[in-house]
Amino acid sequence: MVLVAKYPDSTKTSLTQRLTARARERWPDLASIAVRHRGVFSYIDGVLADGTTLRLCRLRYIGSAHDWRLAIYRASHEDYDESLFPTGLPFGTCEDALDIACGLYLAYPMAWTLTPDELTAETT
């Protein structure tokens, strides 16, 4: 029997707030972030100013609002592929997960290694 941590509504709300704040801070190409929840998964989409929606990643709730598992959306396969964080660990923050996915889909892979000020200076 596999035990799955209950995914609290407060954590779902916090996740959306944290991702929205990170998108505003680092990803000016995104007009908004859309988050869908299903079971222990949260599916993260980025919405561009022209209304185009980009599937970015899936986060798995593992019992903590701080640590998440990451799966990057693979448009070529129309699925999500489990990924590691740049630390080499299989879990990390939701903000780091967004940076990884946006770095790939918005064509700026150095994004997760720069501070918000450095990123702003690089993209302006």
Phi, psi and chi 1 to 4 in degrees:
 res  aa     phi    psi   chi1   chi2   chi3   chi4
   1 MET       -  128.8  179.0  173.2  156.1      -
   2 VAL   -98.3  127.1  175.7      -      -      -
   3 LEU   -92.5  132.5  -65.2  176.9      -      -
   4 VAL  -117.0  130.6  176.6      -      -      -
   5 ALA   -65.5  139.5      -      -      -      -
   6 LYS   -70.0  135.9  178.8  160.1  172.5   26.3
   7 TYR   -94.7  100.1 -169.0  175.9      -      -
   8 PRO   -65.8  145.3  -12.3   22.9      -      -
   9 ASP   -58.6  -35.7  -70.9  -22.8      -      -
  10 SER   -64.2  -34.6   60.2      -      -      -
  11 THR   -71.5  -36.9  -58.8      -      -      -
  12 LYS   -62.2  -44.0  -67.7  175.2 -174.6  177.6
  13 THR   -63.9  -46.0  -60.2      -      -      -
  14 SER   -60.8  -41.5  170.3      -      -      -
  15 LEU   -58.5  -48.8  174.0   66.3      -      -
  16 THR   -61.0  -43.0  -59.5      -      -      -
  17 GLN   -63.6  -43.6  -68.3  169.4  -17.3      -
  18 ARG   -65.8  -42.5  -69.2  169.7   61.1 -169.1
  19 LEU   -68.1  -39.2  -68.3  173.3      -      -
  20 THR   -63.2  -43.4  -61.5      -      -      -
  21 ALA   -63.4  -42.1      -      -      -      -
  22 ARG   -65.6  -40.5 -177.2   59.5  147.6 -130.2
  23 ALA   -62.4  -42.3      -      -      -      -
  24 ARG   -63.7  -38.5  -78.3 -169.7 -158.9  124.7
  25 GLU   -72.1  -40.0 -179.6 -179.2  -68.6      -
  26 ARG  -120.3  -17.1  -75.8 -165.9  160.4 -170.4
  27 TRP  -126.3   75.4  -60.0  103.6      -      -
  28 PRO   -64.0  -19.5   21.8  -30.7      -      -
  29 ASP   -70.0  -17.8  -69.2  -13.7      -      -
  30 LEU   -91.1  126.7  -66.3  179.9      -      -
  31 ALA   -77.9  -32.3      -      -      -      -
  32 SER  -164.4  171.0   64.4      -      -      -
  33 ILE  -117.8  135.9  -67.4  -71.4      -      -
  34 ALA  -114.4  133.1      -      -      -      -
  35 VAL  -124.4  125.9 -178.6      -      -      -
  36 ARG  -115.0  140.2  -59.5  179.6  -44.8  -80.2
  37 HIS  -114.5  137.2  -55.0  -74.7      -      -
  38 ARG  -148.4  112.7 -175.9  168.9 -175.5  179.7
  39 GLY    60.8 -127.4      -      -      -      -
  40 VAL   -92.1    8.6  -64.3      -      -      -
  41 PHE  -106.0  147.0  -63.3  109.5      -      -
  42 SER  -126.5  126.4  -68.9      -      -      -
  43 TYR   -99.9  126.1  -63.7   85.2      -      -
  44 ILE  -110.5  123.4  -45.1  -56.1      -      -
  45 ASP  -119.0  147.4  -62.6  -21.4      -      -
  46 GLY  -106.0  138.6      -      -      -      -
  47 VAL  -113.0  123.3 -178.3      -      -      -
  48 LEU   -82.7  165.8  -57.4  176.7      -      -
  49 ALA   -58.6  -31.0      -      -      -      -
  50 ASP   -83.0    3.4   67.5    3.1      -      -
  51 GLY    93.8   -6.0      -      -      -      -
  52 THR   -64.9  132.5  -58.3      -      -      -
  53 THR  -103.7  128.5  -61.8      -      -      -
  54 LEU  -109.5  121.5  -59.2  173.0      -      -
  55 ARG   -71.0  129.8  -69.6 -175.8 -178.0  176.5
  56 LEU  -109.4  -57.5  -62.4  172.6      -      -
  57 CYS  -163.4  172.7   63.6      -      -      -
  58 ARG  -124.6  132.3 -179.4 -172.4   70.6 -156.4
  59 LEU  -107.3  141.1  -60.6  179.2      -      -
  60 ARG  -110.5  125.4  178.7 -167.1  -62.0 -103.6
  61 TYR   -72.7  125.5  178.6   71.4      -      -
  62 ILE  -118.4   22.8   56.9  173.0      -      -
  63 GLY   104.3   -0.5      -      -      -      -
  64 SER  -139.5  139.6  164.7      -      -      -
  65 ALA   -72.8  -12.1      -      -      -      -
  66 HIS   -93.4  -37.8 -179.1   72.7      -      -
  67 ASP  -109.5  135.6  -67.7  -36.9      -      -
  68 TRP  -136.5  152.4  -60.0   85.1      -      -
  69 ARG   -90.9  149.1  -63.5  -72.0  -53.4 -107.4
  70 LEU  -121.9  137.6  167.7   66.2      -      -
  71 ALA  -132.5  123.5      -      -      -      -
  72 ILE   -82.0  139.4  -65.0  -68.5      -      -
  73 TYR   -71.7  131.6 -178.8   71.6      -      -
  74 ARG  -109.9  102.1  -62.3 -172.7  -50.7  167.9
  75 ALA   -60.9  -33.9      -      -      -      -
  76 SER   -64.1  -26.4   61.1      -      -      -
  77 HIS  -114.6   -6.4  -68.0   79.5      -      -
  78 GLU    52.8   47.3  -64.5 -175.1    1.6      -
  79 ASP  -148.1 -177.8   68.0   -0.1      -      -
  80 TYR  -114.8  135.3  -65.7   86.5      -      -
  81 ASP  -116.7  124.1 -170.4   37.2      -      -
  82 GLU   -54.6  136.0  -67.9  -72.2  -32.0      -
  83 SER  -132.3  158.9  -56.5      -      -      -
  84 LEU   -97.8  158.1  -63.8  176.0      -      -
  85 PHE   -85.7  162.1  -75.2   80.6      -      -
  86 PRO   -56.3  -20.0  -27.5   35.7      -      -
  87 THR   -72.4  -14.0   60.4      -      -      -
  88 GLY    91.7   -5.1      -      -      -      -
  89 LEU   -87.7  154.2  -64.3  173.7      -      -
  90 PRO   -83.3    2.8   30.2  -35.6      -      -
  91 PHE  -139.4  157.4   57.5   86.4      -      -
  92 GLY  -173.2 -170.5      -      -      -      -
  93 THR   -78.5  157.9   68.9      -      -      -
  94 CYS   -66.5  -32.9   62.9      -      -      -
  95 GLU   -64.0  -43.8  -67.1   90.8  -11.1      -
  96 ASP   -63.7  -37.8  -72.5  -15.8      -      -
  97 ALA   -62.6  -42.6      -      -      -      -
  98 LEU   -63.4  -41.6 -178.1   65.5      -      -
  99 ASP   -61.6  -41.0  -71.5  -15.6      -      -
 100 ILE   -63.0  -50.3  -67.3  165.0      -      -
 101 ALA   -65.0  -43.4      -      -      -      -
 102 CYS   -68.5  -36.2  -73.9      -      -      -
 103 GLY   -58.4  -36.7      -      -      -      -
 104 LEU   -77.1  -49.9  -66.9  170.6      -      -
 105 TYR   -82.2  -21.2  -81.1   98.3      -      -
 106 LEU  -103.7   13.1  -61.9  177.3      -      -
 107 ALA    60.3   45.0      -      -      -      -
 108 TYR  -143.3   75.5 -164.6   71.1      -      -
 109 PRO   -66.6  -14.0   22.1  -30.9      -      -
 110 MET   -80.0   -4.2  -67.2  -57.3  -64.1      -
 111 ALA   -56.0  -37.7      -      -      -      -
 112 TRP   -79.4   -2.6   55.3   85.4      -      -
 113 THR  -105.5   -5.0   64.6      -      -      -
 114 LEU  -105.6  151.3  -59.3  174.5      -      -
 115 THR   -73.8  163.4   67.5      -      -      -
 116 PRO   -56.1  -39.5  -28.2   35.7      -      -
 117 ASP   -66.2  -41.8  -69.5  -23.4      -      -
 118 GLU   -64.8  -40.4  -69.5  169.6  -28.6      -
 119 LEU   -64.6  -44.3 -179.8   62.4      -      -
 120 THR   -60.1  -43.7  -58.2      -      -      -
 121 ALA   -64.8  -36.2      -      -      -      -
 122 GLU   -70.6  -33.9  -69.7  -94.1  -26.9      -
 123 THR   -95.5   -4.8   58.2      -      -      -
 124 THR  -102.4      -   56.2      -      -      -
